[in-house]
């Protein structure tokens, strides 16, 4: 019985570990659509005030504090942002970036992008 409990505990821990690292791995290199976040002055899901001048972004599953390299597939421009919010809530979009990030990526509206996780905060 003790062996069965030990095996169950090990399997449980491995499953939790795999699930906690799956989000960053799933986001890496995956193409999708980026939009510009425009929530002036409101609070983000992480509890910090949204600032359009900071290099931040919203992602559905990446942990807050994760650093992500976003590449604009139309022009090759890249920017490194920190995930500090949840979203986008439009099903067809992968990430919402701050206006400062969009400016460095040189897009307005929507653009195809890829994401690469630089560091993951777990």
HELIX and SHEET records of a PDB file:
HELIX    1   1 UNK A    2  UNK A   27  1                                  26    
HELIX    2   2 UNK A   99  UNK A  105  1                                   7    
SHEET    1   A 7 UNK A  31  UNK A  36  0                                        
SHEET    2   A 7 UNK A  95  UNK A  97  1                                        
SHEET    3   A 7 UNK A  56  UNK A  58 -1                                        
SHEET    4   A 7 UNK A  78  UNK A  85  1                                        
SHEET    5   A 7 UNK A  67  UNK A  72 -1                                        
SHEET    6   A 7 UNK A 110  UNK A 119 -1                                        
SHEET    7   A 7 UNK A  31  UNK A  36 -1                                        
END                                                                             
